[in-house]
Amino acid sequence: MGEAVQRRFLGLTAAVAALGMTATLSACGGGDAGSGDVTLKLVAADYGTGPENSSEKYWSGVASGFEKEHPGIKIDVTVLSWKDVDREVAEMVKAGNAPDIAQIGAYADYAKAGKLYTADETLAIRTTANFLPSLTDAGKVDGTLYGLPFVASTRLLFYNQKLFDQAGLDAPETWDDISSDAAALKAKGVDYPFALPLGQEEAQAETLMWLLSGNGGYTDDVGSYDIDSAENVATFRWLRDNLVGKGLTGPVAPGKLDRAKAFEAFTAGKVGMLNGHPTLMDEAEAKGVKVGMVPLPGADGPTKGSMGVADWMMGFKENGHRKEIGKFLDYAYSDENVLEFAEQYDLLPVTGSASAAMETDKKHQKLHEFLVALPNSTLPPFGKTSWATVSDAIKKKIGSAVAPGSNPESILGEISAEATQAEAAE
């Protein structure tokens, strides 16, 4: 699904959403002959782990409520696993059978090809104004909003409180703290003092977290790729020399360690520290791991911002249902619907009003730090159609940049050259 929240953060599978499985919530087709009814086709991703929490149930409820308020518009929903949904939508568009609305992992290619409505063409002003600015910035192509943020997440540094207490450690605030704490945990026999998953599963996200904590990032102030900047090179030299080179990242080389395996080890009590998200917090605590959380440590202190990620909603032009799409999207982005989905899957709402409601609700106290981090978060450059190519290059090569004896400057330079070439080809 590209850079979607589900694959980066949740690491879940949706085996029940078999290829092509649909949940038809109303009559298919364009309505009765001469009735004037419109049927919107919606394709959505499944965030669930099985039938009991499939996203099909959520969309069924949203569609049913919408149809009651808008009797002339019917909703035909298809729910697919994250493994299939982006590919299926791409094939639909290629075949001239685009859905009216898609909730998937990437939008930029469709926007560049002129296939999507802009937010201004579909949404009420109040809906657009309610999105968190950091998310809408990531949903723009050439300054115009096409990708509507659907759900989001941020990252914090997680640590195993029991292991820290046994080693007499305080929560880390700086990179030096991470290194010294990891050394102390290693001396206590912890398998993964600091788990550093730079395997291909989600290396682009782990990388961005570290770049941000080193005052760098994937792009510069004007949005151009700057992957081999001096700040980024310094960050990977530090990782090579102060974590990996000292044997503080565990028995699996970072370039071979996927995020799912790192998370699994954390919930098993074998990891001292790693970068994590809300779902991991719940999974770890469910297995008896007491989780400590702090903002990502930086070279000189806690990082001011955090990495954020989002999935996207979009409206396709092909069937000409602009007004009907707008009505459905306005309904879908009500606080009630936004909060219901975020709460079900331990994700963060993408609107200001829903975020405020979650922050003041005591039952969401554990998510408070993630909510605080979201408005100042930095997202990957989703608006660049070259990002898919660049992300793939990072996944394949970045792990080698921290291997003992490696040359981070050379490896980041290779990735930067691929980014420049991919951008020029757009």
C-alpha positions in Angstrom: 0.0 0.0 0.0 2.9 2.4 -0.4 3.5 4.4 2.7 0.2 3.6 4.5 -0.1 3.5 8.2 -1.3 0.0 8.2 1.7 -1.6 6.7 4.3 0.8 8.4 2.9 0.8 11.9 0.4 -1.9 12.4 2.2 -4.8 10.7 -1.2 -6.6 10.6 -2.6 -9.0 8.0 -6.2 -9.0 6.8 -6.5 -12.5 5.5 -10.2 -12.5 5.7 -10.4 -9.8 3.0 -9.8 -12.1 0.1 -9.1 -10.6 -3.3 -12.2 -9.3 -4.8 -14.4 -9.7 -1.6 -17.0 -7.0 -1.5 -19.5 -5.8 1.0 -22.4 -4.5 -0.9 -24.3 -2.3 1.3 -27.0 -1.3 -1.1 -28.3 -2.0 -4.6 -25.5 -2.1 -7.2 -25.5 -0.1 -10.4 -27.0 3.3 -10.9 -30.3 2.7 -9.3 -33.7 1.9 -10.8 -34.2 3.0 -14.4 -35.3 6.6 -14.4 -35.1 7.0 -10.6 -32.3 9.5 -10.7 -30.5 7.6 -7.9 -26.7 7.6 -7.8 -24.6 4.7 -6.6 -21.1 5.6 -5.4 -18.4 2.9 -5.6 -16.1 3.1 -2.5 -13.0 0.9 -2.2 -11.5 0.8 1.2 -8.6 -0.9 3.0 -9.1 -3.4 5.8 -7.3 -2.5 9.0 -8.6 -5.5 10.9 -6.9 -8.8 11.9 -10.0 -11.0 11.3 -13.7 -11.1 10.9 -14.4 -9.7 14.4 -12.7 -6.4 13.7 -12.8 -6.1 9.9 -13.2 -2.6 8.5 -16.1 -3.9 6.6 -18.2 -3.4 9.7 -17.2 0.2 10.1 -17.9 1.1 6.5 -21.2 -0.7 6.6 -22.3 1.5 9.5 -21.1 4.7 7.8 -22.8 3.8 4.5 -26.1 2.9 6.3 -26.2 6.1 8.2 -25.3 8.2 5.1 -28.0 6.5 3.0 -30.7 7.3 5.6 -29.8 11.0 5.4 -29.3 11.0 1.6 -32.0 8.7 0.1 -31.0 9.5 -3.5 -27.4 8.3 -3.0 -26.5 4.7 -2.4 -23.1 3.3 -1.4 -21.5 0.2 -2.8 -18.4 -0.7 -0.7 -15.6 -3.1 -1.5 -13.2 -3.8 1.4 -9.8 -5.3 0.5 -6.7 -6.3 2.4 -3.8 -3.9 2.5 -1.9 -6.5 0.5 -4.3 -6.1 -2.4 -6.1 -2.7 -2.2 -3.6 -0.4 -3.9 -2.9 -2.8 -6.7 -6.6 -3.5 -7.2 -7.5 0.2 -7.4 -4.6 0.8 -9.9 -6.0 -2.0 -12.1 -9.6 -0.5 -11.9 -8.3 2.9 -12.9 -6.3 1.4 -15.8 -9.3 -0.5 -17.0 -11.5 2.6 -17.0 -13.5 1.4 -14.1 -12.2 3.7 -11.3 -14.2 3.8 -8.0 -15.8 7.1 -7.1 -13.9 7.1 -3.7 -10.9 5.2 -2.6 -9.3 5.0 0.8 -5.8 3.6 0.1 -2.1 4.3 0.7 -1.1 6.7 -2.1 -2.7 9.4 -4.2 0.0 11.4 -6.0 0.1 9.4 -9.2 -3.6 9.8 -9.7 -3.5 13.5 -9.0 -0.7 14.1 -11.4 -2.6 12.2 -14.1 -5.6 14.5 -13.6 -7.9 11.7 -12.4 -8.8 13.2 -9.0 -11.1 15.9 -7.8 -9.5 18.6 -5.6 -10.7 19.1 -2.1 -12.1 22.4 -3.1 -14.3 20.7 -5.7 -15.8 18.3 -3.3 -15.6 19.2 0.4 -17.4 21.8 2.4 -15.1 24.5 3.6 -15.6 23.5 7.2 -14.4 20.0 6.4 -11.2 21.1 4.7 -10.5 23.6 7.4 -10.8 21.0 10.1 -7.9 18.8 8.8 -4.6 19.1 10.8 -2.3 21.4 8.7 0.7 19.0 8.9 -1.5 16.3 7.2 -3.0 18.5 4.5 0.5 19.7 3.6 1.4 16.1 2.9 -1.8 15.7 0.8 -1.0 18.3 -1.7 0.4 18.1 -5.2 1.8 21.4 -6.6 0.1 23.2 -3.8 -3.4 21.8 -4.3 -5.0 19.3 -1.9 -6.0 16.0 -3.5 -5.1 13.4 -0.9 -7.5 13.8 2.1 -5.9 12.4 5.3 -7.9 9.5 6.7 -6.1 8.3 9.8 -2.7 9.1 11.2 0.0 8.0 13.6 3.2 9.3 15.1 6.2 7.7 16.7 7.8 7.9 20.2 10.7 6.0 21.7 9.5 3.0 23.6 11.5 1.4 26.4 10.9 -1.6 28.6 10.3 -0.2 32.0 11.2 -3.4 33.9 14.5 -3.8 32.1 15.3 -0.2 32.7 14.5 -0.5 36.4 16.7 -3.6 36.7 19.6 -1.8 35.1 19.0 1.4 37.2 18.4 3.5 34.1 16.4 6.7 33.5 14.5 7.4 30.2 16.9 8.5 27.5 16.8 12.1 26.2 19.9 12.2 23.9 21.7 10.0 21.5 24.5 9.6 24.1 21.8 8.4 26.6 20.6 5.8 24.1 24.2 4.5 23.6 25.0 4.4 27.3 21.7 2.9 28.3 22.0 0.2 25.5 25.5 -0.7 26.9 24.0 -1.1 30.4 21.2 -3.3 29.0 23.6 -5.4 27.1 25.6 -6.0 30.2 22.4 -7.3 31.9 22.0 -9.8 29.1 19.2 -8.1 27.1 19.0 -9.6 23.6 18.2 -6.4 21.8 19.4 -3.3 23.8 18.2 -1.1 21.0 16.2 -2.7 18.1 17.0 -0.9 14.9 14.8 -2.4 12.1 16.3 -1.2 8.8 15.1 -4.3 6.9 13.0 -3.7 3.8 9.7 -3.9 5.5 9.7 -0.4 6.8 13.2 1.0 6.6 12.0 4.3 5.0 10.0 5.1 8.2 12.7 4.1 10.7 15.2 6.1 8.6 13.1 9.2 8.7 12.8 9.1 12.4 16.5 9.1 12.8 17.1 11.8 10.2 14.6 14.1 12.0 16.3 13.5 15.3 19.6 14.5 13.7 18.1 17.8 12.4 17.8 16.4 8.9 15.2 14.8 6.7 14.4 13.6 3.2 13.8 17.1 1.8 15.2 20.6 2.3 13.2 23.7 3.2 11.9 24.1 -0.3 10.8 20.5 -0.7 13.7 19.2 -2.8 15.3 15.9 -2.0 18.3 16.3 0.3 19.0 12.7 1.3 22.8 12.9 1.5 22.9 16.2 3.4 25.7 16.6 6.0 23.2 16.2 8.8 21.9 12.9 7.4 25.4 11.6 6.9 26.4 12.5 10.4 23.3 10.7 11.8 24.2 7.4 10.0 27.8 7.7 11.0 26.6 7.9 14.6 24.4 4.9 14.3 27.2 2.9 12.7 29.8 3.8 15.3 27.8 4.1 18.5 25.1 1.5 18.2 25.8 -1.1 15.5 29.6 -1.0 15.8 29.4 -1.6 19.5 27.1 -4.6 19.2 24.1 -2.8 20.9 21.4 -3.6 18.3 21.0 -7.3 18.9 21.7 -10.6 17.2 20.1 -9.6 13.8 21.9 -7.1 11.6 19.7 -3.9 11.3 19.6 -4.4 7.5 18.1 -7.8 8.0 15.7 -6.9 10.8 12.1 -6.1 9.8 9.9 -4.0 11.9 7.4 -6.8 12.6 10.2 -9.0 14.1 11.5 -6.1 16.2 8.0 -5.4 17.5 7.5 -9.1 18.2 10.7 -9.2 20.2 9.6 -6.1 22.2 6.3 -7.7 23.2 8.2 -10.7 24.3 10.3 -8.6 26.7 13.6 -9.1 24.7 14.1 -5.4 23.6 15.3 -2.6 25.7 14.4 0.3 23.4 12.9 0.9 19.9 10.8 3.5 18.1 7.1 2.5 18.3 3.5 3.5 17.7 0.2 3.2 19.7 -0.7 -0.3 18.5 2.6 -1.6 19.7 2.0 0.0 23.1 -1.3 -1.9 23.5 0.1 -5.2 22.2 3.1 -5.0 24.6 1.0 -4.2 27.6 -1.4 -7.0 26.8 1.5 -9.3 27.2 2.6 -7.9 30.5 5.4 -5.5 29.2 5.3 -2.2 31.0 6.1 0.4 28.4 7.8 3.7 29.0 7.5 6.4 26.2 9.4 9.6 25.6 9.9 11.9 22.5 12.6 10.7 20.2 15.9 11.6 21.7 18.1 13.8 19.5 21.8 14.6 19.3 21.5 17.3 21.9 18.1 16.6 23.5 14.5 15.5 22.8 13.5 15.9 19.2 11.1 18.8 18.8 9.0 17.1 16.2 8.2 13.5 15.3 7.6 11.4 12.2 4.0 11.2 11.2 2.3 8.9 8.7 -1.2 9.0 7.2 -3.4 7.0 4.8 -5.5 8.8 2.2 -9.0 9.3 0.9 -9.6 10.5 -2.7 -12.4 11.2 -5.1 -12.1 10.1 -8.7 -13.5 12.1 -11.6 -14.3 9.2 -14.0 -18.0 8.8 -13.2 -18.7 12.5 -12.8 -20.3 12.2 -9.3 -18.6 15.3 -7.8 -21.4 16.5 -5.7 -22.4 13.1 -4.3 -18.8 12.3 -3.5 -18.5 15.6 -1.6 -21.6 14.9 0.4 -20.3 11.4 1.4 -16.9 12.7 2.4 -18.4 15.5 4.5 -20.4 12.9 6.3 -17.5 10.5 6.7 -15.4 13.2 8.3 -17.8 13.9 11.1 -16.3 13.7 14.5 -18.4 10.7 15.3 -17.1 8.7 12.4 -13.5 9.9 12.6 -13.3 9.0 16.3 -15.0 5.6 15.9 -12.4 4.4 13.4 -9.4 5.9 15.2 -10.6 4.3 18.5 -11.2 0.9 17.0 -7.6 0.6 15.6 -5.6 2.7 18.1 -4.9 5.3 15.5 -5.0 9.1 15.6 -7.8 11.3 14.2 -6.9 13.6 11.4 -9.2 16.5 12.2 -8.7 19.2 14.8 -12.1 18.8 16.5 -11.8 15.0 16.8 -8.3 15.3 18.1 -9.4 17.7 20.8 -12.2 15.4 21.7 -9.9 12.4 22.0 -7.4 14.5 24.0 -9.9 15.5 26.6 -11.4 12.0 27.0 -9.7 10.2 29.9 -10.1 6.8 28.3 -7.5 7.9 25.7 -5.0 9.1 28.2 -2.4 6.6 26.8 -2.6 8.3 23.4 -2.0 11.8 24.7 1.7 11.9 23.9 1.1 10.7 20.3 -1.7 13.3 19.9 0.7 16.1 21.2 3.3 15.0 18.6 1.0 14.9 15.6 0.5 18.6 14.8 4.3 19.1 14.6 5.1 15.9 12.9 6.9 15.5 9.6 5.5 13.1 7.0 7.3 11.4 4.1 7.0 13.4 0.9 3.8 11.6 -0.2 3.0 14.4 -2.7 5.9 13.5 -4.9 5.1 10.9 -7.5 8.8 9.9 -7.3 8.4 9.0 -3.7 7.5 5.3 -4.4 10.8 4.9 -6.3 12.8 6.7 -3.7 11.2 4.8 -0.8 12.0 1.5 -2.5 15.7 2.5 -2.9 15.9 3.4 0.8 14.4 0.0 1.7 16.9 -1.8 -0.3 20.1 0.1 0.6 19.8 1.9 3.9 20.6 -1.0 6.1 24.1 -1.3 4.6 24.8 2.3 5.7 25.1 1.3 9.3 27.1 -1.9 8.8 30.6 -1.9 10.5 33.1 -0.6 8.0 30.4 0.9 5.7 30.6 4.4 4.1 27.3 6.1 5.0 28.1 9.1 2.8 28.5 6.9 -0.3 25.3 4.9 0.3 23.2 8.0 1.0 24.8 9.5 -2.1 23.6 6.6 -4.2 20.1 6.9 -2.9 20.2 10.7 -3.4 21.2 10.2 -7.0 18.3 7.8 -7.6 16.0 10.3 -6.0 17.2 13.1 -8.3 16.8 10.9 -11.4 13.3 9.8 -10.3 12.2 13.3 -9.7 13.6 14.5 -13.1 11.6 11.8 -14.8 8.3 13.1 -13.5 
